[in-house]
């Protein structure tokens, strides 16, 4: 039941991997948070529970805009079972290549580091269900892929143990 709850609650979140943070393949040129999320972006993703192999697919429309120094990114999700959801990131620059972020479900601040051809995003989020709250940690890597795609892969952990992964492929709308 816990695995099913994790699967149902964590599907909207970004990206995939395994026991360690995924490596990003070589791409062309530096990548920034603004490059990825400013403007209209569409994508499709897959959340996979490692223990059971269960999968949940979703599509998302993202709209990013600047409000002063902040980057605001609204994410509208539709899952393969018809469920919908909306989450909004607010990213604040901390200096060259560094941001902090917050979303409605995050615990504390997300840490974002732009590292040349990749962006690394680490955060913890609480998911509510009828059974209570489940706290999960996410380690995302965002990178460019051939054909204009931007890939976001994340490892999902509970109590420090990898329990799932997400892969989200984005393109400009």
C-alpha positions in Angstrom: 0.0 0.0 0.0 2.9 2.4 0.8 4.4 1.7 -2.6 1.1 2.5 -4.3 0.7 5.7 -2.3 4.2 6.8 -3.2 3.5 6.0 -6.8 0.3 7.9 -6.9 1.6 10.9 -5.0 5.0 11.4 -6.5 4.1 11.1 -10.2 3.9 14.8 -10.9 7.5 15.5 -10.0 10.5 15.8 -12.1 13.1 13.4 -13.5 14.8 9.9 -13.1 17.9 7.8 -12.1 19.0 5.0 -9.9 20.9 4.9 -6.6 23.1 7.8 -7.5 22.4 11.1 -9.2 22.2 10.5 -13.0 25.0 11.7 -15.1 24.1 14.1 -18.0 25.5 13.2 -21.4 27.6 15.9 -23.1 25.5 18.6 -24.8 26.2 21.8 -26.7 26.9 24.9 -24.5 25.9 26.1 -21.1 22.3 25.6 -19.9 20.5 27.9 -17.5 17.3 27.8 -15.6 16.0 30.7 -17.7 16.9 28.7 -20.9 14.8 25.8 -19.8 11.8 27.4 -18.1 11.2 30.9 -19.4 8.3 31.0 -21.8 6.0 28.1 -22.9 7.2 24.6 -22.5 5.3 21.3 -23.0 6.4 17.8 -22.0 5.6 14.3 -21.2 6.9 12.2 -18.3 7.0 8.9 -16.6 7.2 8.1 -12.9 8.5 4.6 -12.0 8.5 2.9 -8.7 11.7 0.8 -8.5 10.4 -1.9 -6.1 7.4 -2.8 -8.1 8.1 -1.6 -11.6 4.8 0.3 -11.5 4.6 3.3 -13.8 2.5 6.4 -14.2 2.6 8.6 -17.2 1.8 12.3 -17.4 1.9 15.3 -19.6 2.6 18.9 -18.5 2.4 22.5 -19.7 4.8 24.9 -18.1 4.7 28.7 -18.3 7.8 30.6 -17.0 8.0 34.3 -16.5 10.2 36.8 -14.8 8.8 38.9 -12.0 11.7 41.2 -11.0 14.6 39.0 -10.2 12.4 35.9 -9.6 11.7 33.2 -12.2 8.1 32.0 -11.7 7.2 28.6 -13.3 3.6 27.3 -13.3 3.3 23.6 -14.0 0.0 22.1 -15.1 -0.1 18.3 -15.1 -2.5 15.8 -16.6 -2.0 12.1 -15.7 -2.9 9.1 -17.8 -5.8 8.4 -15.4 -7.3 11.8 -15.9 -6.1 13.4 -12.7 -4.9 17.0 -13.0 -2.8 19.2 -10.8 -1.0 22.6 -10.7 2.2 23.5 -8.9 4.2 26.7 -9.1 7.9 27.2 -8.6 9.3 30.5 -7.4 13.1 30.6 -8.1 15.3 33.4 -6.6 18.8 34.0 -7.9 21.6 33.7 -5.3 24.5 34.5 -7.6 26.1 33.3 -10.8 24.8 29.8 -11.6 22.9 29.4 -8.2 19.2 29.7 -7.3 16.9 28.8 -4.5 13.4 27.7 -5.1 10.1 27.0 -3.4 6.9 25.4 -4.4 3.6 24.8 -2.6 4.7 21.3 -1.5 8.4 21.8 -0.8 9.9 21.5 2.7 12.5 24.3 3.0 14.2 25.6 0.0 15.2 23.8 -3.2 18.9 24.2 -4.2 19.6 24.8 -7.9 23.1 24.8 -9.4 23.8 25.5 -13.1 26.9 23.5 -14.0 27.9 24.2 -17.6 25.7 21.9 -19.7 23.6 20.7 -16.8 21.3 22.0 -14.1 21.1 20.2 -10.7 18.0 20.6 -8.6 17.7 19.1 -5.1 14.5 19.5 -2.9 12.2 17.7 -0.5 8.5 17.7 -0.8 5.5 16.5 1.2 2.6 14.7 -0.5 -0.8 14.5 1.1 -3.1 11.6 0.8 -6.0 10.1 2.7 -3.5 8.1 4.7 -1.4 11.1 5.7 1.7 12.9 4.5 4.7 11.3 2.7 8.0 13.1 2.6 10.2 12.5 -0.5 13.5 13.9 -1.6 14.3 14.6 -5.3 17.7 14.9 -7.0 17.2 16.2 -10.5 19.6 16.6 -13.4 18.4 18.7 -16.4 20.2 18.6 -19.7 19.8 19.1 -23.5 19.3 16.2 -25.8 19.4 16.0 -29.6 16.4 17.3 -31.5 15.7 20.3 -29.3 14.6 18.2 -26.3 15.5 19.1 -22.7 15.5 16.1 -20.4 14.9 16.2 -16.6 15.8 13.0 -14.8 15.4 12.5 -11.0 16.0 10.0 -8.3 13.3 9.9 -5.7 14.2 8.9 -2.2 12.3 8.2 1.1 14.4 8.1 4.3 17.5 8.3 2.0 16.6 5.1 0.2 15.9 5.3 -3.6 12.3 4.4 -4.2 11.6 5.7 -7.7 12.6 7.7 -10.6 11.1 10.3 -13.0 12.0 11.1 -16.6 10.4 14.3 -18.1 11.1 15.3 -21.7 10.4 19.0 -22.6 10.2 21.0 -25.7 9.3 24.6 -26.5 5.5 25.0 -27.2 
